[in-house]
């Protein structure tokens, strides 16, 4: 049986990046943390990849309601380009409505949460969607 691959997922925003982790053996994505966009985000993601032994980075790909790219899409693609030196295996996964779903999920827990919790939860949804598509 091949060794499981570990993945991290990113919900890239202009202020914060939500991070989730998971692997292809149990195929369950877990919110991990949120990174502030302050100039050190590429290094922080690199450290997470090393710590978690992640082989693949799944980046949420934003689109509008019609499925067309947006200004945010270009921001995310540009960020992925910056990340490519530390993460050679980057794949994109549609992130449509993940933040809305994440917030509803957090509300259902009946506990206080912050915007950063939404970002990490959205990253977990992105990763879960990706893992469920694997053969």
Kinemage of the C-alpha trace (Angstrom):
@kinemage 1
@onewidth
@group {chain A} dominant
@subgroup {mainchain}
@vectorlist {calphas} color= white
{ca unk a 1} P 0.000 0.000 0.000
{ca unk a 2} L 1.478 3.369 -0.985
{ca unk a 3} L 2.304 5.926 1.684
{ca unk a 4} L -0.522 8.458 2.152
{ca unk a 5} L 0.037 11.896 0.639
{ca unk a 6} L -0.508 14.903 2.865
{ca unk a 7} L -2.164 17.988 1.429
{ca unk a 8} L -2.597 21.520 2.655
{ca unk a 9} L -5.275 23.820 1.308
{ca unk a 10} L -5.281 27.584 1.198
{ca unk a 11} L -8.183 30.009 1.176
{ca unk a 12} L -6.209 33.027 -0.024
{ca unk a 13} L -7.437 36.477 0.899
{ca unk a 14} L -5.849 39.897 0.885
{ca unk a 15} L -5.758 40.088 4.716
{ca unk a 16} L -5.632 36.430 5.793
{ca unk a 17} L -5.007 32.967 4.388
{ca unk a 18} L -6.990 30.096 5.819
{ca unk a 19} L -5.058 26.818 6.004
{ca unk a 20} L -6.353 23.253 6.257
{ca unk a 21} L -4.594 19.876 6.244
{ca unk a 22} L -5.612 16.379 5.226
{ca unk a 23} L -4.337 13.246 3.558
{ca unk a 24} L -5.542 10.894 0.888
{ca unk a 25} L -5.863 7.869 3.179
{ca unk a 26} L -8.716 9.047 5.431
{ca unk a 27} L -9.746 11.927 3.153
{ca unk a 28} L -10.835 14.216 5.945
{ca unk a 29} L -9.806 17.866 5.789
{ca unk a 30} L -9.250 19.682 9.064
{ca unk a 31} L -8.998 23.448 9.618
{ca unk a 32} L -5.410 24.135 10.670
{ca unk a 33} L -4.756 27.845 11.171
{ca unk a 34} L -4.942 31.287 9.644
{ca unk a 35} L -1.933 33.244 8.415
{ca unk a 36} L -1.930 37.039 8.293
{ca unk a 37} L -0.895 38.503 4.951
{ca unk a 38} L 1.992 40.628 6.168
{ca unk a 39} L 4.893 39.721 3.885
{ca unk a 40} L 5.811 36.519 5.751
{ca unk a 41} L 3.020 34.343 4.399
{ca unk a 42} L 5.115 32.375 1.883
{ca unk a 43} L 7.618 31.480 4.591
{ca unk a 44} L 4.803 30.549 6.991
{ca unk a 45} L 3.241 28.243 4.384
{ca unk a 46} L 6.641 26.702 3.687
{ca unk a 47} L 7.063 25.975 7.404
{ca unk a 48} L 3.625 24.340 7.558
{ca unk a 49} L 4.469 22.202 4.532
{ca unk a 50} L 7.671 21.006 6.195
{ca unk a 51} L 6.035 20.437 9.586
{ca unk a 52} L 3.100 18.514 8.083
{ca unk a 53} L 5.213 16.802 5.399
{ca unk a 54} L 2.763 18.105 2.790
{ca unk a 55} L 3.396 17.205 -0.824
{ca unk a 56} L 0.580 19.074 -2.548
{ca unk a 57} L -0.924 22.525 -1.995
{ca unk a 58} L -4.556 22.972 -3.003
{ca unk a 59} L -5.406 26.624 -3.593
{ca unk a 60} L -8.984 27.843 -3.663
{ca unk a 61} L -9.847 29.329 -7.058
{ca unk a 62} L -12.408 32.143 -6.841
{ca unk a 63} L -15.049 32.744 -9.498
{ca unk a 64} L -18.163 34.872 -9.674
{ca unk a 65} L -21.717 33.478 -9.705
{ca unk a 66} L -21.467 32.958 -13.479
{ca unk a 67} L -18.293 30.921 -13.095
{ca unk a 68} L -16.079 33.643 -14.570
{ca unk a 69} L -12.712 34.710 -13.093
{ca unk a 70} L -12.674 37.888 -10.989
{ca unk a 71} L -10.094 40.401 -9.771
{ca unk a 72} L -9.660 38.136 -6.731
{ca unk a 73} L -8.913 35.237 -9.082
{ca unk a 74} L -5.918 37.121 -10.469
{ca unk a 75} L -4.754 37.962 -6.925
{ca unk a 76} L -4.873 34.252 -6.030
{ca unk a 77} L -3.073 33.171 -9.215
{ca unk a 78} L -0.352 35.779 -8.582
{ca unk a 79} L 0.013 34.518 -5.012
{ca unk a 80} L 0.285 30.908 -6.212
{ca unk a 81} L 3.080 32.026 -8.556
{ca unk a 82} L 4.972 33.461 -5.555
{ca unk a 83} L 4.405 30.210 -3.693
{ca unk a 84} L 5.688 27.991 -6.514
{ca unk a 85} L 9.318 28.187 -5.310
{ca unk a 86} L 8.436 26.510 -2.002
{ca unk a 87} L 5.461 24.487 -3.230
{ca unk a 88} L 6.199 22.840 -6.576
{ca unk a 89} L 2.921 20.865 -6.576
{ca unk a 90} L 0.109 23.423 -6.592
{ca unk a 91} L -3.384 22.607 -7.808
{ca unk a 92} L -6.456 24.823 -7.947
{ca unk a 93} L -9.881 23.873 -6.609
{ca unk a 94} L -13.072 25.849 -7.122
{ca unk a 95} L -13.935 27.718 -3.933
{ca unk a 96} L -17.418 28.902 -4.842
{ca unk a 97} L -19.490 29.669 -1.721
{ca unk a 98} L -16.974 28.035 0.644
{ca unk a 99} L -16.892 31.067 2.955
{ca unk a 100} L -20.696 31.115 3.142
{ca unk a 101} L -20.800 27.386 3.915
{ca unk a 102} L -17.978 27.793 6.448
{ca unk a 103} L -19.790 30.552 8.302
{ca unk a 104} L -23.043 28.561 8.424
{ca unk a 105} L -21.120 25.555 9.731
{ca unk a 106} L -19.499 27.646 12.466
{ca unk a 107} L -22.866 29.190 13.395
{ca unk a 108} L -24.303 25.688 13.816
{ca unk a 109} L -21.744 24.978 16.561
{ca unk a 110} L -23.384 27.682 18.726
{ca unk a 111} L -19.996 28.987 19.832
{ca unk a 112} L -18.338 32.335 19.215
{ca unk a 113} L -16.050 32.497 16.186
{ca unk a 114} L -13.898 35.052 14.391
{ca unk a 115} L -13.293 35.897 10.731
{ca unk a 116} L -10.079 33.878 10.877
{ca unk a 117} L -12.106 30.803 11.875
{ca unk a 118} L -14.200 31.250 8.731
{ca unk a 119} L -11.038 31.346 6.596
{ca unk a 120} L -9.589 28.135 8.080
{ca unk a 121} L -12.970 26.404 7.801
{ca unk a 122} L -13.290 27.535 4.157
{ca unk a 123} L -9.829 26.069 3.464
{ca unk a 124} L -11.029 22.779 4.961
{ca unk a 125} L -14.070 22.794 2.664
{ca unk a 126} L -11.835 23.484 -0.355
{ca unk a 127} L -9.570 20.597 0.620
{ca unk a 128} L -12.478 18.259 1.366
{ca unk a 129} L -13.947 18.973 -2.073
{ca unk a 130} L -10.572 18.211 -3.653
{ca unk a 131} L -9.999 14.995 -1.667
{ca unk a 132} L -13.451 13.700 -2.590
{ca unk a 133} L -12.582 14.013 -6.294
{ca unk a 134} L -9.448 11.870 -6.021
{ca unk a 135} L -9.656 8.430 -7.636
